Amino acid sequence: MKTGLLVLVVGPSGAGKDTVLNYAKERLVNDTETVFTRRVITRPAEASEAHEPVAEAEFVRRRFAMSWCAHGLRYGIPAEIEAELAAGRTVIVNVSRGVIEDARRTYRCLVIEITAPAGLLAARLAARHREPETEIAARLARIAPYEGADVTIMNDSTPEAAGDAFLAALTRWRS
């Protein structure tokens, strides 16, 4: 039986993870061996983030391959990814660093960190208008470098440059 590759995308808020993933998804639209899985989040829908919004009550009824809490919200990766991985596909998910250790014990993983300089993160977070400046400052103060990534992409120029770096890393690891 083939075992697929679980690509765990991590990085601080404002790093542009969703932008990079959307870029890659557009270029891999005809690739039937790659699956981009949306997170389930107990937050209303937003144009800037592709997630499945659910109420807390529904979240607790669902089955997840991975789940975590952050910033007062619950996040989950649907258990359906396990069938995709068993079929040998590459499954790409945006996750918290806190689930990586457990995921590595369970699945064949590639961890890609997408990051950006602090000033750029602050500007992107402010542009979202989700939280006040004090919360943004607190969020930025908590950011620590992540040493466990297999690949790190500095998203400090264009979405195309970061997206191409993501696709190149994916190609290297799948071959």
C-alpha positions, -999 to 999 in steps of 0.1 A, spaced: 0 0 0 13 34 -9 16 60 18 11 96 9 29 127 20 13 150 46 26 185 40 23 206 72 24 243 65 33 264 96 43 300 103 33 331 122 0 349 115 6 374 87 33 353 70 11 348 40 5 311 43 -30 312 27 -17 334 -1 11 309 -9 -13 279 -6 -38 296 -29 -10 303 -54 1 266 -53 -35 254 -55 -41 274 -87 -10 259 -103 -18 223 -92 -55 225 -101 -52 195 -125 -29 175 -103 -51 147 -90 -24 134 -66 -24 166 -45 -52 175 -21 -55 209 -3 -75 204 28 -94 232 44 -92 237 82 -123 236 103 -124 267 126 -148 280 151 -147 314 135 -170 330 109 -160 328 72 -135 354 59 -124 363 24 -87 362 34 -87 326 48 -101 295 32 -115 276 61 -148 258 70 -165 279 97 -184 259 123 -201 265 157 -184 251 188 -212 224 191 -206 211 156 -168 212 161 -170 188 191 -192 164 171 -167 161 142 -138 136 139 -104 152 132 -70 138 122 -55 167 142 -70 195 163 -58 223 185 -69 255 202 -53 289 196 -64 325 202 -97 314 217 -107 293 187 -107 256 179 -90 243 147 -93 209 131 -80 190 101 -108 166 90 -101 129 95 -108 123 57 -72 131 50 -63 96 62 -81 81 32 -62 104 8 -29 96 24 -37 58 23 -43 63 -14 -8 77 -18 -18 113 -24 0 144 -11 -22 162 14 -14 199 22 -27 215 54 -21 247 73 -15 238 109 -2 249 143 34 240 152 19 223 183 6 193 162 38 186 143 53 161 168 22 140 169 17 142 131 53 130 125 47 100 147 16 91 127 22 102 91 50 107 66 54 144 68 71 174 52 71 205 73 72 238 54 75 270 74 64 302 57 76 333 75 83 370 70 102 398 89 85 412 120 77 446 104 60 429 75 40 406 98 28 436 118 17 454 87 -2 424 73 -19 417 107 -30 454 110 -44 453 74 -67 424 84 -85 445 110 -92 414 131 -76 426 163 -64 458 180 -28 469 179 -22 457 215 -32 422 205 -10 423 174 20 435 194 14 406 219 11 381 191 43 393 175 61 392 209 52 354 212 68 345 178 98 323 182 119 308 154 109 273 145 138 250 142 119 218 132 110 228 96 123 207 67 119 238 45 117 275 54 103 300 29 108 337 36 77 354 22 91 390 20 88 398 -17 60 387 -41 34 360 -36 47 345 -68 83 342 -55 71 325 -23 46 303 -42 73 292 -66 96 283 -37 67 263 -21 61 244 -54 98 237 -58 101 223 -23 70 201 -29 85 188 -61 119 180 -44 103 161 -16 78 141 -37 105 129 -61 
